[in-house]
Amino acid sequence: MSRLDPDTFAALADPNRQTILELLAEADGRTAGDIAEGVGISRQGVLKHLRVLTGAGLVGSRRSGREVRFTVRPERLRATARDLDAVAAQWDRALLALKRAAESARD
């Protein structure tokens, strides 16, 4: 059985956080100020979203002088995709077994 991380799904559930991830995927190494311009929310609001994304392992940061630059951590997204694929495969097997049972009951 795969392990689906609720923190990852909670982080991905917010449209602003999705937009932030998309912006970082386009150009890694953005500052919170850069992101705020692209998202249309305050820098402080962006920082709150970045804390959630960082806590879920979706975003990393590094200090560059006085600035903090943020980057996407694709390995967490890839792991989540693998987990979802495993759950989908389990459901496919269960539904196929149910279909076969229903068809054999008709015969």
C-alpha positions as CSV (number, residue, x, y, z in Angstrom):
1,M,0.0,0.0,0.0
2,S,1.3,3.4,-0.9
3,R,1.6,6.3,1.6
4,L,-0.2,9.4,0.6
5,D,1.2,12.4,2.5
6,P,-1.7,14.7,3.7
7,D,0.7,17.7,4.0
8,T,1.5,17.5,0.3
9,F,-2.2,17.4,-0.7
10,A,-3.1,20.2,1.8
11,A,-0.3,22.3,0.3
12,L,-1.4,21.6,-3.3
13,A,-5.1,22.2,-2.6
14,D,-4.7,26.0,-2.5
15,P,-4.8,27.8,-5.9
16,N,-2.3,30.4,-4.8
17,R,0.2,27.8,-3.8
18,Q,-0.4,26.0,-7.2
19,T,0.4,29.3,-8.9
20,I,3.5,29.8,-6.8
21,L,4.8,26.3,-7.8
22,E,4.1,27.1,-11.4
23,L,6.0,30.3,-11.2
24,L,9.0,28.6,-9.5
25,A,8.9,25.8,-12.1
26,E,9.2,28.5,-14.9
27,A,12.2,30.2,-13.2
28,D,13.8,28.7,-10.1
29,G,15.5,31.0,-7.7
30,R,12.8,33.6,-7.3
31,T,12.5,35.7,-4.2
32,A,9.2,36.2,-2.3
33,G,9.0,39.7,-3.8
34,D,9.4,38.3,-7.4
35,I,6.7,35.7,-6.7
36,A,4.3,38.3,-5.1
37,E,4.4,40.3,-8.4
38,G,3.4,37.2,-10.4
39,V,0.7,36.1,-8.0
40,G,-0.9,39.4,-7.1
41,I,-0.8,39.0,-3.3
42,S,1.4,40.6,-0.7
43,R,5.0,39.5,-0.1
44,Q,3.9,38.5,3.5
45,G,1.1,36.4,2.0
46,V,3.5,34.7,-0.4
47,L,5.9,34.0,2.5
48,K,3.0,32.2,4.4
49,H,2.3,30.1,1.4
50,L,6.0,29.4,0.9
51,R,6.2,28.1,4.5
52,V,3.4,25.6,3.8
53,L,5.0,24.5,0.6
54,T,8.4,24.2,2.3
55,G,6.9,22.2,5.2
56,A,5.4,19.8,2.7
57,G,8.8,19.4,1.0
58,L,7.6,20.9,-2.3
59,V,9.9,24.0,-2.1
60,G,13.4,24.6,-0.9
61,S,15.2,27.8,-0.2
62,R,18.7,29.2,-0.1
63,R,20.2,32.4,1.0
64,S,22.0,34.5,-1.5
65,G,23.4,37.5,0.2
66,R,20.5,39.4,1.8
67,E,17.9,37.6,-0.4
68,V,16.3,34.2,0.1
69,R,15.6,32.4,-3.2
70,F,13.1,29.6,-3.5
71,T,13.2,26.6,-5.7
72,V,10.8,23.7,-6.6
73,R,11.7,20.3,-5.1
74,P,10.4,18.0,-7.9
75,E,11.3,14.8,-6.1
76,R,8.3,15.3,-3.7
77,L,6.0,15.9,-6.6
78,R,7.3,12.8,-8.4
79,A,6.9,10.7,-5.2
80,T,3.3,11.9,-4.9
81,A,2.6,11.1,-8.5
82,R,4.0,7.6,-7.9
83,D,1.8,7.2,-4.8
84,L,-1.3,8.2,-6.8
85,D,-0.4,5.8,-9.6
86,A,-0.2,3.0,-7.0
87,V,-3.6,3.9,-5.5
88,A,-5.1,4.1,-9.0
89,A,-3.7,0.7,-9.8
90,Q,-5.2,-0.8,-6.6
91,W,-8.6,0.7,-7.5
92,D,-8.4,-0.6,-11.1
93,R,-7.7,-4.1,-9.7
94,A,-10.6,-3.9,-7.2
95,L,-13.0,-2.6,-9.8
96,L,-12.0,-5.3,-12.3
97,A,-12.6,-8.0,-9.6
98,L,-16.0,-6.5,-8.8
99,K,-16.9,-6.4,-12.5
100,R,-15.9,-10.1,-12.9
101,A,-17.9,-11.0,-9.8
102,A,-21.0,-9.2,-11.1
103,E,-20.6,-10.8,-14.6
104,S,-20.2,-14.3,-13.2
105,A,-23.3,-13.8,-11.0
106,R,-25.3,-13.1,-14.1
107,D,-24.3,-16.3,-15.8
